[in-house]
Amino acid sequence: MSDLSKITNIDDLRVIAKRRVPKMFYDYADSGAWTEGTYRANESDFQKIKLRQRVAVNMEGRSLRTTMVGQETAMPVAIAPTGLTGMQHADGEILGARAAKAFGIPFTLSTMSICSLEDIAENTGRHPFWFQLYVMKDRDFIERLIERAKAANVTALQLTLDLQILGQRHKDIKNGLTAPPKPTIKNLINLATKPRWCMGMLGTKRRTFGNIAGHAKGVKDLSSLSSWTAEQFDPALSWADVEWIKKLWGGKLILKGIMDVEDARLAASSGADALIVSNHGGRQLDGAPSSIAALPAIVDAVGTEIEVWMDGGIRSGQDVLKARALGARGTLIGRSFLYGLGAFGQEGVTRALQIIQKELDITMAFCGRTNIDEVDSSILLPGTF
Ligand SMILES: Cc1cc2nc3c(=O)[nH]c(=O)nc-3n(C[C@H](O)[C@H](O)[C@H](O)COP(=O)(O)O)c2cc1C
């Protein structure tokens, strides 16, 4: 057990993750598309929103507990799906799922994870978790994947709609990002400076896309796997596919990657249970607004018909509270989770969650509220949002 009491904020975890995780994987997490303008705005737009401090209000008996798509959560925060998480730390998805289970919040596994659906089920005592789906051209594979998710005790499906094509991430191109890392001289020299990470990787058999390898037709080795993945994202994805997935899945459905009011209306009329206002953490369309800036108009348009959540730029409990005040029933964290994982494995994820929970609780109290379900825009300073 490490003493993490001096780790007081998410940026502390980021700095340590940067030291411990090989450059190509750290950069994969801490980067956005093109100029990274949207990536940066996701964080900085939160800072512009100011809170109203209230005093002499009874702050006893505070509660952060709430629900997301009807499922109980210790706070309105879930772990976002992130690809290649098992490359930030050996067995990363299993560690993240275990930390989320102990904390009482939902964990979402990405289609592009290193640990598989079955790995998560087996290593968490079949605790319920969520799964994120990318629609691939190989629809037989998707049908089987959904069946596997059901068998693994997945209780909500996040269908990601904003990655029909891949945003251009310059750092990944420059680093020659692959899983496992390409043995170029530069990468080998960098790996030699990360002994802890290397030991972890040598100690696990999970080093490739666990949901795909051995399950997709024609994928036998690493090179066929990488070409299969590159050509499988479906540029023809449409709302008809959303309907098809909804029928196949039959359970709680969450549509991820909605940034526009028109699309939000379509999402609401699709019969999905929630939508996530998300620009994929600034990794797809650079030049899109920040998620927090896009949130209010979407809440106005469809907030009474469908649960509206958001992600992008959440680095503190204060950000969660601001999102909640602007109408997001739930939030997801990507990088705040990955930095904790890269820095200290499962303990680091737990630390990240503790930090966010504490900040959320204290900030809510300063704003004169004791129940997260009673937070609304009246806690924000007019003119700042
Ligand atoms: C390294 C990384 C990998 C990601 N992979 C996926 C993915 O496989 N599927 C998906 O729907 N979103 C993916 N996302 C987007 C996240 O689910 C989430 O929308 C985003 O991270 C939120 O922004 P934040 O990192 O600022 O919290 C990824 C994000 C990161 C940082």
PDBQT file of the ligand as one rigid body, heavy atoms in Angstrom, charges set to zero:
ROOT
HETATM    1  C1  LIG A 401      -7.326   7.631 -23.814  1.00  0.00    +0.000 C 
HETATM    2  C2  LIG A 401      -8.781   7.739 -24.131  1.00  0.00    +0.000 A 
HETATM    3  C3  LIG A 401      -9.409   6.696 -24.803  1.00  0.00    +0.000 A 
HETATM    4  C4  LIG A 401     -10.779   6.783 -25.089  1.00  0.00    +0.000 A 
HETATM    5  N1  LIG A 401     -11.403   5.715 -25.683  1.00  0.00    +0.000 NA
HETATM    6  C5  LIG A 401     -12.751   5.737 -25.846  1.00  0.00    +0.000 A 
HETATM    7  C6  LIG A 401     -13.439   4.600 -26.322  1.00  0.00    +0.000 A 
HETATM    8  O1  LIG A 401     -12.847   3.552 -26.566  1.00  0.00    +0.000 OA
HETATM    9  N2  LIG A 401     -14.788   4.707 -26.490  1.00  0.00    +0.000 N 
HETATM   10  C7  LIG A 401     -15.488   5.851 -26.209  1.00  0.00    +0.000 A 
HETATM   11  O2  LIG A 401     -16.706   5.899 -26.380  1.00  0.00    +0.000 OA
HETATM   12  N3  LIG A 401     -14.851   6.935 -25.726  1.00  0.00    +0.000 NA
HETATM   13  C8  LIG A 401     -13.508   6.906 -25.526  1.00  0.00    +0.000 A 
HETATM   14  N4  LIG A 401     -12.876   7.996 -24.998  1.00  0.00    +0.000 N 
HETATM   15  C9  LIG A 401     -13.672   9.170 -24.598  1.00  0.00    +0.000 C 
HETATM   16  C10 LIG A 401     -14.139   9.030 -23.155  1.00  0.00    +0.000 C 
HETATM   17  O3  LIG A 401     -15.115   8.035 -23.011  1.00  0.00    +0.000 OA
HETATM   18  C11 LIG A 401     -14.722  10.345 -22.615  1.00  0.00    +0.000 C 
HETATM   19  O4  LIG A 401     -15.717  10.795 -23.508  1.00  0.00    +0.000 OA
HETATM   20  C12 LIG A 401     -13.668  11.423 -22.444  1.00  0.00    +0.000 C 
HETATM   21  O5  LIG A 401     -12.472  10.875 -21.957  1.00  0.00    +0.000 OA
HETATM   22  C13 LIG A 401     -14.168  12.477 -21.462  1.00  0.00    +0.000 C 
HETATM   23  O6  LIG A 401     -13.238  13.496 -21.327  1.00  0.00    +0.000 OA
HETATM   24  P1  LIG A 401     -12.159  13.581 -20.128  1.00  0.00    +0.000 P 
HETATM   25  O7  LIG A 401     -11.067  12.605 -20.465  1.00  0.00    +0.000 OA
HETATM   26  O8  LIG A 401     -11.698  14.995 -20.199  1.00  0.00    +0.000 OA
HETATM   27  O9  LIG A 401     -12.842  13.216 -18.841  1.00  0.00    +0.000 OA
HETATM   28  C14 LIG A 401     -11.512   7.937 -24.713  1.00  0.00    +0.000 A 
HETATM   29  C15 LIG A 401     -10.858   8.981 -24.037  1.00  0.00    +0.000 A 
HETATM   30  C16 LIG A 401      -9.518   8.877 -23.741  1.00  0.00    +0.000 A 
HETATM   31  C17 LIG A 401      -8.852  10.000 -22.988  1.00  0.00    +0.000 C 
ENDROOT
TORSDOF 0
